[in-house]
Amino acid sequence: MTPIAALPAKIRFRSLKLRIAAVYAALFAAILAAVLLLAGNGIARFGEDSASRDLAANARVFDEIIELRARQMRGSADVLSRDFGFREAVATDDEPTIESALVSLRERSRSEAAFVVGFDGDVVGSSAAALPPAVELWDALDGGQDHGIIQIGDKLALAAASPIEVPDTIGWLVLAQPLDAAEMQRLSKLAAVDIDARVLRASGLPAKLTRAPLGQVLESDDGERILHHVTALPALQQGVRPRLVLDHSLSKALDEYSGLQLLLAALAAAGLSLVVILSWRVARTITRPLSALDNATRLLGAGKDAKVDVTSDDEIGRLGASFNAMVAAIEERERQITHVALHDGLTNLPNRKLFVEQLDQALARRRDEAQLMIVYVDLDDFKVVNDTLGHPAGDALLRNVAAHLQDVLGGAIVARLGGDEFAILLGDLPANENLAALADKLQSCFGRTIMIDGQQADASASMGIAVAPGDGIDGTTLMKNADLALYRAKRDGKATYHFFEPSLDEQARHRRQMELDLRLAIRDGGFELYFQPLYSMHEERLKAFEALIRWPHAEGMISPVDFIPLAEETGLIVQIGEWVIREACRQAASWPDDLSVAVNISPKQFQSPNLATIVLSALASSGLPANRLELEITESIFIANVEKTLEALHSLRALGVRIALDDFGTGYSSLSYLRSFPFDKLKIDQSFVRDLTQGGNANAMIRAITTLADALGMETLAEGVEDEAQAEILRQEGCHQIQGYLLSKPIDAHAVHAFIATMAAEGDDQRLRA
């Protein structure tokens, strides 16, 4: 159905009542038109089929009539041909007797002609018109054919032949009856329908019937629809080829059904009138309550009270009742929607949008000497709670913290900005307010342990503080400065706070610039690899090099301590780590075959699903054997998902590379990791090595680690070895390898080959000297 909006403007209805009535009337009119069309076509088709069947049936009747007429004529001929006197006259060629008998037969049978065809080819007969030559009849008669069409003069006639036998056949007696227009009209009156019958030569057929299939009904239209039926009649004379043509007027036959079609049209008109009247009444019934509902809606849109009178319990009445219920619930719905839009769904605290509005209002109300404090709060190690206890426990922790802040802080505005971040607004603070003491009070709100489903969870937090008007007089500036202070507090450590300082803004700009430069360095290949040697004290030889990344910057060499944390935070460490793996393998491929290369893998890089693919690609492109690559990981990768971590480690081990545990002894539960995965090497943290010459229990710790590693079939390497005394103690305690300034500082790729040559040339007693 055509949409109302798509109709021309002149035929659109602004009234729903008119629209419903018009649509129903138009729909019914379309259905009636379709029904009339189908019925009319069906009636016409039935009339056509009936007329065709009648014509075909009457064609069969005509064939039977002609056949019957031929048998009658044959009977009359048989009486004379069997007469002894007539046979004797034919046998003696007594023409007067023959002609007299034929005249008598012709008159008695009311035939056009009666004649004898002899064996000698003579034709003797009685006829008002020219008889056909004997030669054209001989084949049919000799073949035993006893009737057929012949031509007498210019007319076609039905002929019947009877043999003259004495006792052998000496000729044939032929009796002929013309099939002219008068005779055919007389025969047509015997038909059940009005038919025009003609017998014509095939060559004399009209052009439209020349190729008509015999025995089938054909239609023509020359101003009047006519049905034709053409039948082949038997011919007794050569070259005649007679055709019986029957014509029946289809137009006149269909006129008989016009009365029925007129009756259908009258019934349709009456039905349409009735539908229009009923449609108007139905439309009025429907639209009257809808008009009331429309008026009530307009009042509601104008902010006025609106109510619909419900007078029925049908769909319209229920619609009115629903409207009244909707009006009654609008105020409550608006309140709920506003609350949901401005509050956090988990803690029911104000969200960021509402907090910004409240901050702007508080700034607008602030007196000249009064201060206003904004505190940004970030829970420490909240991700650990989610990863170890599950997200439901993390949600419970957030709800607990929110409720506790509301109970302790009283009139302060507390909001949740998202994730594990909160914001606190303290307004109308006196100019002499001790802000540090207030910050300590806020910090104490988080220094507690919370029990969740029988598990302990730490609720400590880092806080960033900005104070108006000193740190800004508008909400945007204050929130930005509080965020900068929070970032600084998180860098200084956990469970601490930091007030905003102008230098923090400068540090933030420096950090943003460093991030941009870092991305350019990744794109342009602006990094270099340095290598620090690893020495085996058991084999007394250079064992490997650890690849260390360096960043030559326009302002000078930037330490990894400065840019690696930024790369970890922004996720760029994954791309940097991939470059390090590929470059380290490429460099190591040019070293002697007994030297390996060690590469550090960051926790975020380790979480990448395609780490094994990257390693395999780097080995394949460089040609470095897998057993010459050592990947160093830290214990922090086990915190999130131990099973997934072990699966990733086994996939790397399946490539043939070696796996080393870096900074061993500084994590949470190193022994459980050693039991879960067979590392190839343990790297003892340099903090243990520094204490070896200071006394204490450092020697015992080293001994315990090396003993444990030997029992598990793992090598040990001590980091940060700077003098021979430390190296000697490590040798005595069973440490396999060492790394540090005693051997060499990290050197660039060009110096590696020279260092290898130098180590190979020095004696064993000189190899451990710096």
Secondary structure in CASP SS format (residue, H / E / C, confidence):
PFRMAT SS
TARGET T0000
AUTHOR 0000-0000-0000
METHOD secondary structure of the structure
MODEL  1
M C 1.00
T C 1.00
P C 1.00
I H 1.00
A H 1.00
A H 1.00
L C 1.00
P C 1.00
A H 1.00
K H 1.00
I H 1.00
R C 1.00
F C 1.00
R C 1.00
S C 1.00
L H 1.00
K H 1.00
L H 1.00
R H 1.00
I H 1.00
A H 1.00
A H 1.00
V H 1.00
Y H 1.00
A H 1.00
A H 1.00
L H 1.00
F H 1.00
A H 1.00
A H 1.00
I H 1.00
L H 1.00
A H 1.00
A H 1.00
V H 1.00
L H 1.00
L H 1.00
L H 1.00
A H 1.00
G H 1.00
N H 1.00
G H 1.00
I H 1.00
A H 1.00
R H 1.00
F H 1.00
G H 1.00
E H 1.00
D H 1.00
S H 1.00
A H 1.00
S H 1.00
R H 1.00
D H 1.00
L H 1.00
A H 1.00
A H 1.00
N H 1.00
A H 1.00
R H 1.00
V H 1.00
F H 1.00
D H 1.00
E H 1.00
I H 1.00
I H 1.00
E H 1.00
L H 1.00
R H 1.00
A H 1.00
R H 1.00
Q H 1.00
M H 1.00
R H 1.00
G H 1.00
S H 1.00
A H 1.00
D H 1.00
V H 1.00
L H 1.00
S H 1.00
R C 1.00
D C 1.00
F H 1.00
G H 1.00
F H 1.00
R H 1.00
E H 1.00
A H 1.00
V H 1.00
A H 1.00
T C 1.00
D C 1.00
D C 1.00
E H 1.00
P H 1.00
T H 1.00
I H 1.00
E H 1.00
S H 1.00
A H 1.00
L H 1.00
V H 1.00
S H 1.00
L H 1.00
R H 1.00
E H 1.00
R H 1.00
S H 1.00
R C 1.00
S C 1.00
E C 1.00
A E 1.00
A E 1.00
F E 1.00
V E 1.00
V E 1.00
G E 1.00
F C 1.00
D C 1.00
G C 1.00
D C 1.00
V E 1.00
V E 1.00
G E 1.00
S E 1.00
S E 1.00
A C 1.00
A C 1.00
A C 1.00
L C 1.00
P C 1.00
P C 1.00
A C 1.00
V H 1.00
E H 1.00
L H 1.00
W H 1.00
D H 1.00
A H 1.00
L H 1.00
D H 1.00
G C 1.00
G C 1.00
Q C 1.00
D C 1.00
H E 1.00
G E 1.00
I E 1.00
I E 1.00
Q E 1.00
I E 1.00
G C 1.00
D C 1.00
K E 1.00
L E 1.00
A E 1.00
L E 1.00
A E 1.00
A E 1.00
A E 1.00
S E 1.00
P E 1.00
I E 1.00
E E 1.00
V C 1.00
P C 1.00
D C 1.00
T E 1.00
I E 1.00
G E 1.00
W E 1.00
L E 1.00
V E 1.00
L E 1.00
A E 1.00
Q E 1.00
P E 1.00
L C 1.00
D C 1.00
A H 1.00
A H 1.00
E H 1.00
M H 1.00
Q H 1.00
R H 1.00
L H 1.00
S H 1.00
K C 1.00
L C 1.00
A C 1.00
A C 1.00
V C 1.00
D C 1.00
I C 1.00
D E 1.00
A E 1.00
R E 1.00
V E 1.00
L E 1.00
R E 1.00
A H 1.00
S H 1.00
G H 1.00
L C 1.00
P C 1.00
A H 1.00
K H 1.00
L H 1.00
T H 1.00
R C 1.00
A C 1.00
P C 1.00
L C 1.00
G C 1.00
Q C 1.00
V E 1.00
L E 1.00
E E 1.00
S E 1.00
D E 1.00
D C 1.00
G C 1.00
E C 1.00
R E 1.00
I E 1.00
L E 1.00
H E 1.00
H E 1.00
V E 1.00
T E 1.00
A E 1.00
L C 1.00
P C 1.00
A E 1.00
L C 1.00
Q C 1.00
Q C 1.00
G C 1.00
V C 1.00
R C 1.00
P E 1.00
R E 1.00
L E 1.00
V E 1.00
L E 1.00
D E 1.00
H E 1.00
S E 1.00
L H 1.00
S H 1.00
K H 1.00
A H 1.00
L H 1.00
D H 1.00
E C 1.00
Y C 1.00
S H 1.00
G H 1.00
L H 1.00
Q H 1.00
L H 1.00
L H 1.00
L H 1.00
A H 1.00
A H 1.00
L H 1.00
A H 1.00
A H 1.00
A H 1.00
G H 1.00
L H 1.00
S H 1.00
L H 1.00
V H 1.00
V H 1.00
I H 1.00
L H 1.00
S H 1.00
W H 1.00
R H 1.00
V H 1.00
A H 1.00
R H 1.00
T H 1.00
I H 1.00
T H 1.00
R H 1.00
P H 1.00
L H 1.00
S H 1.00
A H 1.00
L H 1.00
D H 1.00
N H 1.00
A H 1.00
T H 1.00
R H 1.00
L H 1.00
L H 1.00
G H 1.00
A C 1.00
G C 1.00
K C 1.00
D C 1.00
A C 1.00
K C 1.00
V C 1.00
D C 1.00
V C 1.00
T C 1.00
S C 1.00
D C 1.00
D C 1.00
E H 1.00
I H 1.00
G H 1.00
R H 1.00
L H 1.00
G H 1.00
A H 1.00
S H 1.00
F H 1.00
N H 1.00
A H 1.00
M H 1.00
V H 1.00
A H 1.00
A H 1.00
I H 1.00
E H 1.00
E H 1.00
R H 1.00
E H 1.00
R H 1.00
Q H 1.00
I H 1.00
T H 1.00
H H 1.00
V H 1.00
A H 1.00
L H 1.00
H E 1.00
D C 1.00
G C 1.00
L C 1.00
T C 1.00
N C 1.00
L C 1.00
P E 1.00
N C 1.00
R H 1.00
K H 1.00
L H 1.00
F H 1.00
V H 1.00
E H 1.00
Q H 1.00
L H 1.00
D H 1.00
Q H 1.00
A H 1.00
L H 1.00
A H 1.00
R H 1.00
R C 1.00
R C 1.00
D C 1.00
E C 1.00
A C 1.00
Q E 1.00
L E 1.00
M E 1.00
I E 1.00
V E 1.00
Y E 1.00
V E 1.00
D E 1.00
L E 1.00
D C 1.00
D C 1.00
F H 1.00
K H 1.00
V H 1.00
V H 1.00
N H 1.00
D H 1.00
T H 1.00
L H 1.00
G C 1.00
H H 1.00
P H 1.00
A H 1.00
G H 1.00
D H 1.00
A H 1.00
L H 1.00
L H 1.00
R H 1.00
N H 1.00
V H 1.00
A H 1.00
A H 1.00
H H 1.00
L H 1.00
Q H 1.00
D H 1.00
V H 1.00
L H 1.00
G C 1.00
G C 1.00
A C 1.00
I E 1.00
V E 1.00
A E 1.00
R E 1.00
L E 1.00
G E 1.00
G C 1.00
D C 1.00
E E 1.00
F E 1.00
A E 1.00
I E 1.00
L E 1.00
L E 1.00
G E 1.00
D E 1.00
L E 1.00
P C 1.00
A C 1.00
N C 1.00
E C 1.00
N C 1.00
L H 1.00
A H 1.00
A H 1.00
L H 1.00
A H 1.00
D H 1.00
K H 1.00
L H 1.00
Q H 1.00
S H 1.00
C C 1.00
F C 1.00
G C 1.00
R C 1.00
T E 1.00
I E 1.00
M E 1.00
I E 1.00
D C 1.00
G C 1.00
Q E 1.00
Q E 1.00
A E 1.00
D E 1.00
A C 1.00
S C 1.00
A E 1.00
S E 1.00
M E 1.00
G E 1.00
I E 1.00
A E 1.00
V E 1.00
A E 1.00
P C 1.00
G C 1.00
D C 1.00
G C 1.00
I C 1.00
D C 1.00
G H 1.00
T H 1.00
T H 1.00
L H 1.00
M H 1.00
K H 1.00
N H 1.00
A H 1.00
D H 1.00
L H 1.00
A H 1.00
L H 1.00
Y H 1.00
R H 1.00
A H 1.00
K H 1.00
R H 1.00
D H 1.00
G C 1.00
K C 1.00
A C 1.00
T C 1.00
Y E 1.00
H E 1.00
F E 1.00
F C 1.00
E C 1.00
P H 1.00
S H 1.00
L H 1.00
D H 1.00
E H 1.00
Q H 1.00
A H 1.00
R H 1.00
H H 1.00
R H 1.00
R H 1.00
Q H 1.00
M H 1.00
E H 1.00
L H 1.00
D H 1.00
L H 1.00
R H 1.00
L H 1.00
A H 1.00
I H 1.00
R H 1.00
D H 1.00
G C 1.00
G C 1.00
F C 1.00
E E 1.00
L E 1.00
Y E 1.00
F E 1.00
Q E 1.00
P E 1.00
L E 1.00
Y E 1.00
S E 1.00
M C 1.00
H C 1.00
E C 1.00
E C 1.00
R E 1.00
L E 1.00
K E 1.00
A E 1.00
F E 1.00
E E 1.00
A E 1.00
L E 1.00
I E 1.00
R E 1.00
W E 1.00
P E 1.00
H E 1.00
A C 1.00
E C 1.00
G E 1.00
M E 1.00
I E 1.00
S C 1.00
P H 1.00
V H 1.00
D H 1.00
F H 1.00
I H 1.00
P H 1.00
L H 1.00
A H 1.00
E H 1.00
E H 1.00
T H 1.00
G C 1.00
L C 1.00
I H 1.00
V H 1.00
Q H 1.00
I H 1.00
G H 1.00
E H 1.00
W H 1.00
V H 1.00
I H 1.00
R H 1.00
E H 1.00
A H 1.00
C H 1.00
R H 1.00
Q H 1.00
A H 1.00
A C 1.00
S C 1.00
W C 1.00
P C 1.00
D C 1.00
D C 1.00
L C 1.00
S E 1.00
V E 1.00
A E 1.00
V E 1.00
N E 1.00
I C 1.00
S C 1.00
P H 1.00
K H 1.00
Q H 1.00
F H 1.00
Q C 1.00
S C 1.00
P C 1.00
N C 1.00
L H 1.00
A H 1.00
T H 1.00
I H 1.00
V H 1.00
L H 1.00
S H 1.00
A H 1.00
L H 1.00
A H 1.00
S H 1.00
S H 1.00
G C 1.00
L C 1.00
P C 1.00
A H 1.00
N H 1.00
R H 1.00
L E 1.00
E E 1.00
L E 1.00
E E 1.00
I E 1.00
T C 1.00
E H 1.00
S H 1.00
I H 1.00
F H 1.00
I C 1.00
A C 1.00
N C 1.00
V H 1.00
E H 1.00
K H 1.00
T H 1.00
L H 1.00
E H 1.00
A H 1.00
L H 1.00
H H 1.00
S H 1.00
L H 1.00
R H 1.00
A H 1.00
L C 1.00
G C 1.00
V C 1.00
R E 1.00
I E 1.00
A E 1.00
L E 1.00
D E 1.00
D E 1.00
F E 1.00
G C 1.00
T C 1.00
G C 1.00
Y C 1.00
S C 1.00
S H 1.00
L H 1.00
S H 1.00
Y H 1.00
L H 1.00
R H 1.00
S H 1.00
F C 1.00
P C 1.00
F C 1.00
D C 1.00
K E 1.00
L E 1.00
K E 1.00
I E 1.00
D C 1.00
Q H 1.00
S H 1.00
F H 1.00
V H 1.00
R H 1.00
D C 1.00
L H 1.00
T H 1.00
Q H 1.00
G C 1.00
G C 1.00
N C 1.00
A H 1.00
N H 1.00
A H 1.00
M H 1.00
I H 1.00
R H 1.00
A H 1.00
I H 1.00
T H 1.00
T H 1.00
L H 1.00
A H 1.00
D H 1.00
A H 1.00
L H 1.00
G C 1.00
M C 1.00
E E 1.00
T E 1.00
L E 1.00
A E 1.00
E C 1.00
G C 1.00
V C 1.00
E C 1.00
D C 1.00
E H 1.00
A H 1.00
Q H 1.00
A H 1.00
E H 1.00
I H 1.00
L H 1.00
R H 1.00
Q H 1.00
E C 1.00
G C 1.00
C C 1.00
H C 1.00
Q E 1.00
I E 1.00
Q C 1.00
G C 1.00
Y C 1.00
L C 1.00
L C 1.00
S C 1.00
K C 1.00
P C 1.00
I E 1.00
D E 1.00
A H 1.00
H H 1.00
A H 1.00
V H 1.00
H H 1.00
A H 1.00
F H 1.00
I H 1.00
A H 1.00
T H 1.00
M H 1.00
A H 1.00
A H 1.00
E C 1.00
G C 1.00
D H 1.00
D H 1.00
Q H 1.00
R C 1.00
L C 1.00
R C 1.00
A C 1.00
END
